[in-house]
Amino acid sequence: MAPTKKVILHYFDLGSKGCGEVVRLILRELRINFEDKRYAYNDTWAKLSKTYQEKGLSVAGKLPVLEMDGHILSQHIPLLRYLSRSAGNYDGSSSYDNWLADAVSDIYVDWRAAMPETLKALKKAISERPNVKEYIASRL
């Protein structure tokens, strides 16, 4: 799978955190050379986001955005599906195989959506309990 134009990934500079990281990982796994354009995740993003919306770089004003094959692509799960399909590694040989790939992907979406509340609850629990290991063990 060789992209026809320069590939650019736009995402926040969050280290290994955030939904853009999984896009970086699959680009590397597929050995696709790309420019990794990172943005500060601070109060400057709101203004920059509007500018990118006006220029057509980010329809929703959110990241990650991938410029590839002459397209501007957004939303990290559809990006992963696009990259996987481009590599011939997403769709199966039957409708059931395709359903299974979508189901696994959507489980990840559900897990990812629940993660912020889970982390907030864990942080609160840790601050309220002196014996964190005991608390975690009691919840398993």
C-alpha positions in Angstrom: 0.0 0.0 0.0 1.8 3.1 -1.2 0.1 6.4 -0.7 -0.1 8.6 -3.8 0.8 11.8 -2.0 2.6 12.9 1.2 0.7 11.6 4.3 0.2 14.0 7.2 -1.2 13.1 10.6 -2.5 16.0 12.6 -2.9 15.3 16.3 -2.2 16.8 19.7 1.2 16.5 21.4 0.0 14.1 24.1 2.8 11.6 24.2 1.4 8.2 24.0 -2.1 9.2 25.0 -5.2 9.9 23.0 -7.0 8.4 20.0 -4.4 9.7 17.6 -1.7 7.4 19.0 -3.4 4.3 17.7 -3.5 5.9 14.2 0.3 6.6 14.5 0.8 3.0 15.5 -1.1 1.5 12.5 0.7 3.9 10.1 4.0 2.7 11.5 2.9 -0.9 11.4 2.0 -0.5 7.7 5.3 1.2 7.1 3.7 4.3 5.8 6.0 7.3 6.0 4.1 10.3 7.3 4.6 13.8 8.7 3.6 13.8 12.3 2.2 17.3 12.8 1.5 17.8 16.5 -0.4 20.6 18.2 -0.4 21.8 21.8 -3.4 20.7 23.8 -4.1 23.9 25.6 -6.2 27.1 25.3 -4.7 27.9 21.9 -6.4 25.0 20.3 -9.9 26.5 20.3 -8.8 29.3 18.0 -6.7 27.1 15.8 -9.6 24.6 15.5 -11.8 27.2 14.1 -9.1 28.2 11.6 -8.8 24.6 10.4 -12.5 24.3 10.1 -12.7 27.3 7.9 -9.8 26.0 5.8 -11.5 22.6 5.4 -8.8 20.7 7.3 -11.1 19.5 10.1 -14.8 19.4 9.4 -15.7 18.9 13.1 -12.8 21.0 14.4 -11.4 17.9 16.1 -8.3 15.8 15.7 -7.0 13.4 14.6 -7.0 14.3 10.9 -5.1 12.4 8.3 -4.2 13.8 4.9 -3.8 10.8 2.6 -4.4 9.9 -1.1 -5.7 13.4 -1.8 -8.3 13.2 0.9 -8.7 14.8 4.3 -9.9 12.1 6.7 -11.1 12.4 10.3 -12.5 10.4 13.2 -10.0 7.9 14.5 -12.1 4.7 14.1 -13.0 5.4 10.5 -9.3 6.3 10.0 -8.3 2.9 11.3 -10.8 1.2 9.1 -9.6 3.2 6.0 -6.0 2.3 6.7 -6.8 -1.4 7.3 -9.0 -1.7 4.2 -6.3 0.1 2.1 -3.9 -2.6 3.3 -6.4 -5.3 2.6 -6.6 -6.3 6.2 -10.0 -5.3 7.4 -12.8 -6.9 5.4 -13.2 -10.6 5.7 -14.5 -13.1 3.1 -18.1 -13.1 4.4 -20.7 -10.8 5.8 -20.1 -12.5 9.2 -16.3 -11.7 9.0 -17.2 -8.1 8.3 -19.6 -8.0 11.2 -17.0 -9.4 13.5 -14.4 -6.8 12.5 -17.0 -4.1 13.1 -18.1 -5.6 16.4 -14.6 -5.7 17.8 -14.0 -2.1 16.6 -17.2 -0.9 18.3 -16.3 -2.7 21.6 -13.2 -0.5 21.5 -15.3 2.5 20.9 -17.5 1.7 23.9 -14.4 1.0 26.1 -12.8 4.3 25.0 -16.0 6.3 25.7 -16.2 4.9 29.2 -12.5 5.4 30.0 -12.6 9.1 31.2 -15.3 8.3 33.8 -13.5 5.1 34.9 -10.3 7.1 35.4 -12.1 9.8 37.3 -13.7 7.2 39.6 -10.3 5.5 40.1 -8.6 8.8 40.9 -11.4 9.6 43.4 -11.2 6.2 45.0 -7.4 6.4 45.3 -7.7 9.8 47.0 -10.3 8.5 49.5 -8.6 5.2 50.4 -5.3 4.9 52.1 -4.9 1.2 51.0 -5.4 1.4 47.2 -4.4 -2.3 46.6 -7.1 -3.5 49.0 -9.7 -1.3 47.3 -8.9 -2.4 43.8 -8.8 -6.1 44.9 -12.2 -5.7 46.5 -13.6 -4.4 43.1 -12.3 -7.3 41.0 
